[in-house]
Amino acid sequence: LIYSPTTGSVYCFACKLFSNDQKNRFGNAGFQDWKHADRALSMHENSDCHRRAMVSLTTCMDTEGLDKCLVTQHRAEKKYWHDMLHRVLNVVRFLAERGLAFRGENEIFGSPHNGNFGIVELIVKYDAFLAQHINKHGNMGHGHASYLSSTICEEFIALLGEKVFDHIVKELKEAKYFSVSVDSTPDISNLDQLMCVVRYVLPNGPVERFLTFLDFETHSGQDIAKSLLQFFEKIGVSIADCQDQSYDNASNLSGKYQGIERSDNAVYIPCCAHSLNLVGQCAVDYCFTAISFFSFVQKLFFAASTKRWKVLLERLAEANEKLPVVKNLSETCWSAHADAVTALQKGYDRIKAALDHLCDDSQKPDRHLEAQGLSKTMEKPEISIMTEIWHMILERFHKTSAKLQDLKMDLNTAVVLLESLYHPNFLILKNEVRITSHVLITTEMSYIEDENATDNDDGESEETQLLPRESFRIETYLVIMDKLLSALAQRLDAYKEVCSRFGFLLKLTSMSVGEIHDATKKLRQYYPTDLEDYVTEELVYFSEFVKTEFARKSSGDGPEIQIYRLLVQNGLQDTFPNIHIILHMYLCLMISNCSGEHSFSKMALIKKEHLNMLTLMSTEHKILCTIDFSDLINDFAERKAQTTFMI
């Protein structure tokens, strides 16, 4: 029986379909006589018309009818397109996670110019199903659905990217507290893109994720803030939970200058690695001798000429050890300066020999003069001295910078690394350089001093004449070292405020109850709505627990990350909720914006219209590989099968 709310009547399903008897109210007008329903139903069940209708219904259901054939055909079509789309999706994912271009000059299968998507042709050699599909549907032109065209690739790119993006946003909302890094750079079409990277904490530790590229009108802080705030509002993330904004020391990107201040608790932390670059750059800019030295180092990079490069490689190969080749300098990455100076320091004699060879063998007069000038420059004692000085400085800077770019790096450890350059280890470095430079100056400049002494024997001078050794020490060496120290001190000041909030985490196991009370009191002044009154008691008990656990086991990570993992792995988030919040706030602080610069490196490979999604999938390829896209394939296959069915 079936009931119709519209007519308020009861019908017999079988009779409604197969009975033509006008007297059969259950199959025609419907039954509404509820008072005599029992008697009427009994009579209907035993009627001839009902029996004939039931026989017809049973026969129809058992027969291989048209509807069953259509269902079978639809299922076969769906399975076919499911298998086909599964292969296409894997190809799209393979290319996207590597940041490779999809299409070439055409989309013709068999053409050597069809781009990286032509990898499908390689798969065909080992996949009979795909080979059959391409033979049947490939190169059929517009209007024929093959699901191998650029259209389906673009649709898959959008859908896969949305899946990865939604996964990151979900993690971000669950973590609650986060930091954001913004930076801008023009793409290959010379359009400015604002990169957005977030850092938040998962149960196994902090992660940094690229989110998107945003368009903006000008480089003012207001326009950047407007684009950023609109984006977070669109994805449903509260900017009030932002704890830190990381920037590359540009004033328009630091909220304290132009007003990216919608989060009361947000602090502004310059990129530590970039700050270290600026320290080195500052020391060079204030010393003419240093500027001249690095200009000379840049001229030694003569890879543009294959002949001169071959001569250099031959001379370096004559050494007993493998020597690095000279490197090109970079304006933004000071690790290139370290590599270049190291190559010069280790292969000084061999590089000089290569230049001498070019002086004798060079066919062009200008090349001969250039090589001769560089060779004579290398004979100057100040060049060898500057090489030793900058080698010692940049070697320490390079190792520190590489460590600062580690994703596991936390703020307290980063500040300790920077302070190690400043005091006392930097003073040790200063002494090392002083000893080295003193030896070099003494041995290599002695003949200059002798000449000066001879020249000054004929009379007394009213002005004090500095010896070359003293002149170099005062005008070059001390200028470089003092500027390095002052620049380091200035950069360290930018991190002191934040370290004053969370610095106690670094020494939690050795703090007294009074020190814990002072630390939590200060922290509650910054975060009154996030932390509760009994945070001090929590931290006292938790510090005792940490002491016990650290005595039993400890890993190579920083103490803050170890403390966080102890909390999570032992399931103590609900027992110490305030500690959990404090660790989340601290570990989400972004130390450098190197993740964003890595995202920028993808921009040269990806067209503007697909920039966001392809960069997202390439940068966050680990997420791309872990997401299950079976529901996406099923939806596509269902739609394709329905289209085929209707046709």
Secondary structure as UniProt FT lines:
FT   STRAND          2..4
FT   TURN            5..8
FT   STRAND          9..11
FT   HELIX           13..18
FT   TURN            22..23
FT   TURN            25..29
FT   HELIX           34..36
FT   HELIX           37..45
FT   HELIX           48..62
FT   HELIX           66..97
FT   TURN            98..99
FT   TURN            109..110
FT   TURN            112..113
FT   HELIX           116..118
FT   HELIX           119..124
FT   TURN            125..126
FT   HELIX           128..137
FT   TURN            138..139
FT   TURN            142..143
FT   HELIX           150..175
FT   STRAND          178..186
FT   TURN            188..189
FT   STRAND          192..202
FT   TURN            203..204
FT   STRAND          205..214
FT   HELIX           221..235
FT   HELIX           239..241
FT   STRAND          242..247
FT   HELIX           251..253
FT   HELIX           255..258
FT   TURN            264..265
FT   STRAND          267..270
FT   HELIX           272..285
FT   HELIX           288..299
FT   TURN            303..304
FT   HELIX           306..317
FT   HELIX           335..346
FT   HELIX           348..361
FT   HELIX           365..378
FT   HELIX           381..404
FT   TURN            407..408
FT   HELIX           411..422
FT   HELIX           425..444
FT   HELIX           446..455
FT   TURN            456..458
FT   HELIX           468..472
FT   HELIX           473..477
FT   HELIX           478..502
FT   HELIX           503..510
FT   HELIX           513..526
FT   TURN            528..530
FT   TURN            533..534
FT   HELIX           535..552
FT   HELIX           559..569
FT   TURN            570..571
FT   TURN            573..575
FT   HELIX           577..587
FT   HELIX           594..600
FT   TURN            601..605
FT   HELIX           608..610
FT   HELIX           611..619
FT   HELIX           621..626
FT   HELIX           630..646
//
